[in-house]
Amino acid sequence: MRVLALDTSTEALSVALSVDGHCRTVDEVGGSRASQRLLPACAELLQAAGLEFADLDLIGMGAGPGAFTGLRTAASAAQGLAYALDIPVARVDTLLAQAETAFALHDGLGAVLPDPVEAEPGTVVLVANDARMGEMYWELFRAQASGWHSLHPPTVQKPEHAVLAWAEVLADLPEHLDSGELPRLLACGNAWAEHDDALSATFSSLSAVNPRLAALRRAVLRAVACTPSAAAVARLALSQHAAGLCVPAAQAQPIYVRDKVALTTAERELARAAP
């Protein structure tokens, strides 16, 4: 199968072409350049492989959550190509793609690896990205023999609220309810440096009375700094296709977790005036 995968949900632009499990990629600085470079980067990958757009079978799209403009850029490209080529789209959760980027659970054909190196079955992965406005996008996943399983839907929160939500999710895990034990915890994303002060303050004030937070803090301190790769989007797109979860072009919509995309002038002035 020939899959073209795109992700512009963060400050990076990532494009991948997967042909029968073999992947070529283009990874560049995105942001304001993404809308100009996305389709040319796709064309370059196809030309290097001796293929044309008409040879594609599937579009994989990093659907969000993420930067509003970046999500619209990827969705517009995915919809346009899928309409023109009459092929389906796999809407891939970008935080899931990030977990797959940092701790690969799938092979090049989209099947679950028989012996994953990092995310062996049972591992819990926390993914968090900077959402600006003092907030972060986050989601928790568990690696299973059948693939990734979301423990909490993607959401956006201030760091101090997110930390408490993470602890609540861990408290509801079966092994913790049965014995108080916690699974292996890993973390990845690009939020940790941006929100280091708020996260550190929350962990420091609450870890002594909540051992789950202590375990989370250790995972965050070892977090893999990365953005979603289109290669991971391609692997997850193949997995979705095999499960019959792809959608027609008209349904290739971004995943938004908040409607407000910027602070008002008054809110910015209040933030600057705060001690």
N, C-alpha and C positions, 0 to 999 in steps of 0.2 A: 504494500500500500504506500502511496505517495502523499505525505502530509506536509503542509506548509503551516508553521506555527508562528504566532506573533505575540509579543508582550511589550507594551509601553505604559504599564501601570505605575512605574516608578520613574526615577530620573534616568534610568537606563533604557536603551532600545535593544531588544533582542529578537532575532528572527532565526528560525531553523527550518531546514528541509530534511525530512526523514523519508528515505526510500528503502523499503524492505528492511528496516531496522538500522540502516546506516545513516548517520546524521551529519549534515554540514550546518555551520552556524555563522551568523554575523552578530557581534555584540559591540555596541557603540554607546557613546553618550547620547541620551535622548532629550528629554525636556522639550524645549521650544523647537528643537531640530526634528523631533520625531515625525511630525506630520509631513515634512519634506523628504525625509530619508526612508520612511517605512517601505513604500512600494518599490523604490529603486533598489533597496537592499534585498527585497524578495526577488526582483528580476535578476540581480547579480547572482544569487544562489542558484536559481534555476538555470541560468546561462552556464555557470560553472559545472553543473551536473548534466548539461546537454539536454535540458528539458524545457518545456514551455508551460505557461499557466494552464493550458488546456489539458495537460497530462496529470494534473492534480486530482486526487480522490477525496480529500478532506482538508478543511481549514481548522486549525486549533487556535483558539483565541484566549489570551489572558483576560478574563472577563471582570476581574475586580475581586475585592475592593482595592481602591488605589486612587491616584490622582484623577480628578474629574476629566480634565482635558485629555490625558493619556488614555483613559478608558474609552472615550469617544473616538479617539484616533484609531485604536485597534478595532473597535466595533464597526466603524465606518468602512475600514479596509476589508474586514472579514465579511461583512454583509455584501459589499460591492462585488468581491471576488466570488462569493458563494452564489449570488444571483446570476452573475455572468456565466459561471461555469456549471450551474445547476448541480452543486455538490453540497453536502451538509456541513454544519459547523459544530465543533465541540466547544462549549462554554466552560473553560477551566477556571476554577477558583484560583486566583493568583497567590493566595496564602498557602494553598495546597501545593501549587507549583514551586513555591519557595521551600517548603518542607522537602519536596522531591529533589530540588536543586541541591540542598545541603546534605540530605541523607537519602540517597537514591534507594527506592524500593521496587522500581520497575526496570525491565530491560528495554532494549531498543525497539522491541515489538509490542511493548505495552504490558507484557505479562509480568507478574510478580516474581522477583528474583528468588531462587530457591534458598539462597543463603546470603541475605543482605548483610553488608559489613557493619553498618552503624545502626540502622533502624530495624533491629530484629523484632519479631512479633512481641508485642507487649510494651514496647517503648512508647512513651508519650513525648510528643514534640510540640513545643510552644513557638509560634511564629508571631512576630510583631514588627510592624512597620510604622514609621513616622507618618502621621496623618495631618501634620501642621496644626495650627490653632491650639497648641498645647495638648494634643490628643494622639492616640495611636490606634491603628487597626490591629486586631489580634484574632487568633483562632488557635484552638488546641486540637491536635490530632493524635490518634493512636495507630501505630503500625500493627497490622494483622496479617495473617497468612494469605488473606484474600485481597489485601491492599490497604490503603489509608481509610481510616474511619474518623469522622469529625466528632469530637466530644462536646463542642460548643460552636454554634454558628458564628460566622464572621461578625464582628461588632467593632464599634469605635468608642473609646472611653479615655478619660484622663488617666495617667499612669497610676495614681493612688487608688482609683476605683478598679482599674484593671487587675492590680495585684490581688485585691480581695476576691475578685471574681475567679481568678485562677485557683486560689486556695479552695474556693467552694466546689469547683469542678473536680479537683483532686480528692476532696473529701467524699464525693459521691462514687468514686471508683470502687468496684466490687472488692478488690483486695484490701483497700483501706477500710471499708465497712466491716470486712471479715476479721482482719488482723491488725489494722493500723499501719500496715506496710504501704510503701509507695513504689510505683514502678520506676524503671530507669527514666530519667528526664533529660531531654535535650532541648536546645533553643537555637533559633536562627532569626535573621531579619536585619533591618537597618535602623531600628528604633532605639537601640540601647545607648548609643553615644548621645543622641539628641535629648533623651529623657533620663540621663544618668542621675542627675541631682534628685529629681522627684522619685525615681525608683529606689535609689539608695536610701533616701530618708524614710520611705514607707517600709522597706525591708528592715532597716535598722530598728525602727520603733515597734515592729510587730513580730519579728522572727523569734524573739525569746519566748513568746507565749503561743506561737503557732509553728510547730515543726514543719508543716507543709511549706510555709514561706521560706524557711531555711533551705529546704531542698530546692525550691524554685530559684532562690538567689544563687545557689551554686551552679545551677544550669545556665542562668543568665550570664554569670561571669565567664562562662566558657562558650557563650553563644557564637555561632558562625555568622559573620557579617556577610550578607549576600542579598542580591535581588533575584526575582524570579527569572529563570532562564527559559528561553523558548525551547531548548532541547527537552527540558522537563515538561513543558506544556505539550510538546509533541508526544511524549511517552504517555502522558495522562489522557491526551486526546484519543490515542489508539485504544487505551483501556475503556474509555467511554464508548467508542465506536463498537467495540466487541460486546459491550453490555447493552447496546441499543439505546444509548442516552443522548445521541446527537440530535440537533435541531435544524430545521430549515433556516434559510437566511433571514426571514422576517422575524424569527424568534431569537436571533443572536444579539441579545441585549446585554449591556453591562450589568454587573452586580453592584448596586449602590447600597451603602449602609448609613449614609446621611445625606440630607438634601442641601444643607448649608455648606458652602465651599470656601467662605472667607469671613473674617471678622469685619464688623462695621467699623467706621472711623471712630465712633464713640468707644467701642469695645477695645480697639487698639490703644486709644489714649488712656483708658482705665488701666490696661495692662502695663503700659509704660510708667504710670504713676504709682503702681503698686510697689511696696517695699521689697 
